[in-house]
Amino acid sequence: MSDTPQRLTTAFGNPVPDNQNSQTAGPRGPVLMQDFHLVEKMAHFNRERIPERVVHAKGYGGYGTFTATHDITKYTRAKIFEKIGKATPMFARFSTVGGESGSGDTARDPRGFALKFYTDEGNWDLTGNNTPIFFIRDPLKFSDFIHTQKRDPGTHLKPHWRRWDYWSLSPEAIHQVMFLYSDRGTPVSARFMDGFGSHTYSLWNNAGERYWVKFHFKTQQGIKNFSDADAAAMTGADPDYSTRDLIEAVDRGEFPKWKLFIQVMPEREADTYKIHPFDLTKVWPHADYPLIEVGVMELNRNVDNYFEEVEQAAFEPSNIVPGIGFSPDKVLQNRVLSYADAHRYRLGVNYHQVPVNQPKHAKAAVYHRDGTLRVDGNGGGSVDFEPNSFGGPVQDPTVKEPPLRIDGNADRYASYKGDDEDLYGQPRLFWEKVLDDTGKKNLVDNIVGSMSNPNMGIADPRPIQERMLRHWYKVHPDFGAAVARGLGLEKVKTAAE
């Protein structure tokens, strides 16, 4: 370290003569407007907090590498998978959904599982969760659902009746609600949970053949969850526990790993498959579409500055690369628009210039100009329109995705058929096949605790409780009966039959 300290300056390099005392009119007089150093410090301080994310505000992450270990080139031409052993740098951000930036990261909540791969042909973002499904299958319902997870506009509190009222009137959410209130709803940290692309995406190969795909990241550390009581205690004792766990593990050299698997469905099979393959509330049975191993993701470097690299990290499903595409999943179609739109509002139109968001192995070549905080030279004097005859970047037809067959009349279609099997079949399998006896007990106890009168936060919660119980009975009689006993509402069964 130099014996001569670096000279303090303003943001524009002007030397600062005094950083301890404001300019005033005499020792006891008012502060002068001409004290530009004071104005700059306070103006910057007032703007230190950019708007936090509406959802996924509490998050943490790190850098790593994805390495392809198996050949899937028959399904996709994406360069990240082009050969066994190919390593691609990447960045991951894990988060809760409903809480604010300062909330506890061990609370019962779905976990965001957002990945950014810096591939040879630009960034590929996979923005998923730690569950393979979600609460809705039509994007028109998203903002209403999220409002139920946020604060009451009247009291600014979070009474539980809001979520249960919504869920009791939205039966497509039942599958994800059971995931959320099982032990999976309180993972110990990102290291000990799986991640999923959740949506159906598509892959396409050099022959122009399309396949539908589901992405699964399986933790190699083993799945570990808090009990409901332990998660609540940790939220109070150390609300940053999960964040700390990942940082300290990487610092120790215990680099967490996940194996990537895919499920693949030939394009035409979607037309006749027994379940809706683009329904975000459904999983594809592994017996029909088994997991295919693809590669390994490892996180091995922590960030140097949280704000620069985590808070400003912007993930969006619209970041895809040749060989990977979308599907007719309604919620995915909406996310392609809404994520990038949210970033432009929160970070500014030039958010792509933030280093963590920039491509690393591909060079961006666009005609975008101007906008707030453009700091990359703004294209200099180069031409800003296309087509042109001055050597500007041109389109490349070789990376065109094969055409997607679409047929149908424009209308507002119901998101489900209305039959019980469509709504309760997979939740029933979750109860019967996925949960062991301890898991079933914990699920019931967690639901009863949340739906009990004190936590509901409403004078008469019984109508909501009874409506929700009818769903639990339809999932499985034993499930409904157990929740009913816990709430002291055993007689509701008659109404459910």
N, C-alpha and C positions, 0 to 999 in steps of 0.2 A: 504494500500500500504506500502511496506517495505521501511524503511528509507535508506536502502542500495540498490542502483540501480543494476539491473542485468548487469553482465559484458559482454561487446561486444566481440564477437568472429568471426572467419572466419566460413565458411560453415561447416568446419570440427571440430569446437570447439576450435581452437587455439585462445588464448586471443589476442586482438588487443591493442597495446600500444598507437597508435596515429591514429585517424580517420579524422584528419584535414589537415595533411601535408604529401605529398609524399616523398619518399626517393630520394634524389638527390645527385650529386657529388658536395658538397659545396652549399652555400645558393643560388647561381645563376646558378648552373650546371645542366646538363641534368638528367632526371629521370633514375633510375637504374632498370634494368630488374629484379633484385632480389626482388623488392617490390611486393611480392606475394599478399598482401592485395589489392593493387591498381589493379593488373591484375585480381584478382578474381571479384572485384566489377565491373570493366568495361566489362569483359567477360560476366558476368551475365546480366548486363544492356543491352548489345548488343543483347542478346537473350531473353529479357523479352517478346517480342511479338512473339508468335507462329504464323504460317501462319493463317490469318483469313479465315473464311469460304468463298468459292467462291460464294455461294448464302446463304442467311439468315445470313449475317454477323452481322447485327445490331439486337441484341436480348436482352431479359430480362426474368426473370422467378422467380419461387418460389416453395415451397413445399406445399403439402396438403394431402388430403385423398379422396379416392373414396369409397363410401358406396353403396352396392347393396340394392335396394329398391323393386325390383320385381323379380319374379322367371322366369329365362329363361333356366333352366337346360334341358328342352326338346330340346333345340337347341345346347347347348355346355356343355362340361365337364370342362371347364376352372374354376380353383379354385377361381378366383377373383369373379365369379358369383355363387358360389356353394350354398349360402344360403342368405336369406334376412337378412340384418343387418351387413353382413360381411364388415369390413373396411380394405382397403389396402392403405398403404402409396404410395405417388407418387410425381413426380416432373414434372413441366411444363416449357417450354420455348416458348416464343412468339417472333416473328421477322418480319422484312420486308424481301423482297427477293432480290431486285436489288441493294440496296445501300451498301456502305462500312460501316465499324464498327462505324465510327463517323458521319454517315449521320442522317438526321432527321427521327424519328420514327413515324411521322404523315404524311409522304409523301404518294402520291397516289401509291399504290403498294399492291399486295396480302400480306396477313399476314400468316406466318408460325404458326402452332398450334401443337407443338410437345409435346407428353406426354409419361412419363416413369412410369410404374406401377411396384412396387416391390412385385411381387406375390409370393405365396408359392412355385411355381415351376419355379422360375426365372423371369427375367425382361420381361415385355411385353411393347414394344414401339409402339405407334401409331403416325405416323408422317404425319400430314395433314395440311390443310390450313383453312382459314376462308371462303372458298367457296367450294361448293360440287363438283366442276368440275375444269378442268385445260385447258391450251392452246393447248396441244398436246395429241395425243393418240398413238404415236409411239416413243419409246425412242431414235431412231436414230436422231430425230429432236431436242432433248433437248439442247445440247450444242449450236446449232445454234440459237435457240430461246433465250437462256440466253445471248448470245453475243449481241443480239439486245437491251437488257436491260442494258448493261454495257457501258463502254466508247469506243468511236471511236478510233481505233488503230492509226489513223493519227493525230487527234487533241487532243485526250484525253478528249473530251467533250461528252455530252450526247444529241445530236440533236434528235428531235422526229421523223425525217424521217426514222430512222433505224427501229424503232418498227413498224411504219405504213407500210413501204415497206414490211416487213416480213409478217405482218398480212394480208395485201392485197393479198398476194400470198399463204396464208395458211388459207383457209376459215373455217377449223375445229376449229380455235381459236376464231371465232366470239362470241360464247356463253360466254366464259370467259372474252373477251374484254368488253362486255356489263356489266358484273358484275363489272369489274375493274373501268370503267368510270361512273358507277352509284355511288350513295352516299356510297355504301358498300366499295368502294375503299379507303375511308379515315375514318376508324373507330376512335373514340375518343381514345380508348385504348383497351387492351385485355379484360378488364372487360365487355365491352359493345359490344362484337361481338360473333357470334356463331363460332363453330369449327366443322370440318368434317374430317373423315378419307379419304374422297374423293374417293379413290379406292374402288373397290369391293374386299372384303376379304371373307373368309369362316369361318364358325363355324362347329364343328362336336361334336356329343354327344357320350355317353357311348355305344350306340348301333351301332356306326360306320356310322351314317347318316350325310350327309353333307348338309349344307345350305349356300347359298350366302348371304352376309350381307353388309350393309352400316351403318357406324357409324355417328351419329349426336350429337353434344354437343350444347344445347340451353342455352344461357346466361339467368340467372335469374335476372340480373340487368337491363334488357331492352337493346335494340339495340340503340346506339347513334353514329352518324357520324358527322364529320366536313363537312361543305361546302368546295368546292374546294378552295375558297379564304381564309377561316379560316385555312384550313390545310396548305396552302402555308405560311400564316403569322406565324402560330405556328412553322413551320419548321425553320423559320428564328429567331423567338423570343426565342424558347425553344425547340431545336431539340431532347431533351430527355423527352418531356412531357409525352408520354405514359408510358415510364419506370417509371417516377416519380409517375404517377397516381396509378399504381399498388402497388408500394412500400409503398406509404403513406396510401393507403386504408387498406392494411394489418396491418400496424403499428397502425392505428386507431381502429382495430378490426372489420372493415367492410369487412369480408372475402367474396370474390367473389365466386359465385357458378354457376355451369352449370349442367343441367340435361342431362343424356345420354339417347338417344333413338336409336333404331336400326330399319332398314328395313330388312325383311327376305324374301328370295326367295328360295323355294325348288330347289334342284340341277337340276332336270330334266327340270324345267320350263325355264331354261336359253336357252335350245335348240330351243324353239319355241317362245320366248317372242318377242314382236313387235319391240323392240329396242335392240341394242347390249348391253347386261348387263355388259360387261367388258370394255366398252368404257369410258375413263376418261373424255370426253367432254360432257357426258350425265348424266342427273339425272334420277332416277326411279320415276315415278309419284306416289304421295302418295295415289291416289285413287286406284291404283293397289296393292301397298305395303305400307300400313299405318305404321306410326311410332309406335313403341312399347317401352314403358318406361322401363328403366333398373336400373338406379341409379343416384347418385348425386356426382359430383366432387366439392370439396371445397379447395381453396388455403388459408392457414392460417399461413404460416411462410416464412419470407423473408430469403434470403441467407445471410451468414456471410461474404463471400468473393466472389466477382463477378468472378474473373478469375478461382478460384478453382471449383466453382459450376455451373457457367453459361457458361463461355467461354470454359471450358473443358467438358461440358456435351455433350455426344455423343448419338444421337438417330439414330436408324436404323430399317427399316421394317423387317429385318431378325431376330430381337428379338421377337419371338413368343413363346407361351406356349401351352401345350397340350389342345386341344379344340378350338384353333384358327389357321387358316391357310391362305394361299394365294389364288389367283385366276389366271386365264389365262390373266388378264389385262397386256398388254405388258409393260406399263410404270412401274407398280408395280414389274414385274419380273426383270426389269433392276435395280430398286432401291434396291432390295434385295442384289444385288452385289455392286452397286456403293457407297452406303452410308458407309458401313463398310470399303470399300477400301479408301474412302476419310478420314475417321478417322485414319486409319493406317498411311496415309501420313502426316496428320496435327498434330496428337498427338503422334504418335509412335505406334508400334505393341502391346505394353502393355497398351493401353488406358483403357482397362477394369479394371485396378487396381485403376484408379482415383475414389475416394470414391463416387462421385455422380453417377458413372456408375456401381458400384458394386451391385450385388444382395443383398437384405437385409434379406429376409426370406428364401432364398435358398442358399446352399453352392456350389460354383463352384468346379467341380472335372474334371480336364482336364489333358492331357499329353503334353500340350504346355510347352516349356522350352526356356530360354534364351531371347535374344532380348534386345534392348536398354531400360535401366532403369527398369530392372526387380527387384522389391523391396519386393516381397511377400515370399521370401525364395526359390523361383525357384524350388519348389518341393523337396528340400533337397536331400536326397540320394535315393528317391523312384524311382521305375522303370518308364521309360519314353516311353514305347511302349505298344501296345495292339493288340492282346490278350497276356496275360501273366499269369504266375502261382504264382504270388507274391502278390495277394490280391489287385491289382489296380482296379479302378472304371470300371464297366462293363455296357453294353447297357441294356436298359429296353424296351423290345418289347411291353409292355402294353401301351406305350404312342405313338405308331405308328399311324399316320394319315391314314384314309381310303384311298384306291387307287383312283386316279383321272383318269377318262377315257379320253384319248387323241387319236385323229385320224386325220390324214392329211398328205399331202405331204410337205416336206421341201421346202420353196420358200420364196420370198419376196413379201408379199401380200399388196395391197393398203389398207390404213387405213380406207377408206370410199368408199361407192359405187359410189359416184359421183352425186347422185340425190339431187335436191334442198331440199327436205323435210328432208333428213338426216342431212343436214348442217344447215338449217335455221328454222326447225320446232320448236325446243326448244327455240332458241333465240326469235322467234316470240311470243311464249307463255310468255317469260320473259317480252317483251314489252307490250303485251296485258293484262296479268293477274297479274303480280307481281308489276309492277310500277304503281303508281298513277300519276295524271297529273303533280304534282310537281316533282316526281321522273323522269318522262319522260323529262321534261324541263331541269332538272339538268344533266341528261345523255347527252342530245344534247349539252348543253352549255359546258360541260366538254370535249366532243369530239371535238367540234369546236375550243375550246381554244387550245387543243393539236395539232390539224391538221392545224391550221391557219399558214399562211406563215412565220411570225416571229419565231414561235416555231419550225417549221419543220427544220430550219437550213440548207436549201439546196436552190440553185439558182432557180430551177424550180420544185417545189413540185407538180405541177398540175397532172402529170401522176399518181403519187401515190394517190393523193386525189381522182381522178376520179375512179381509180380502187377500192378504199375503198368504195366510194359512191355506186357503183354497188352492193356491199354486203349489205349496209344498206337498199337500196331499196328492195332487196330480202327478208330481214327480215320483213319489213313492209313499204308500200308506204309512210305513214305519217312520219315514222322515217327517211327514206332517204330524203324526201322533206325538213324536218326541218334542217337536217345537211347541205344539199345543200344550203338552204337559208343563213344559217350562214356563209358558205364559199363563197357565191356569185357564186355558180356553178349550178344554177337551170337547166340549159340545159342538164346536164349529165343524167337526167332521161330518155331521149329518147334513149340513148345508153344502158341503163339498161333493157329496155323493149324488 
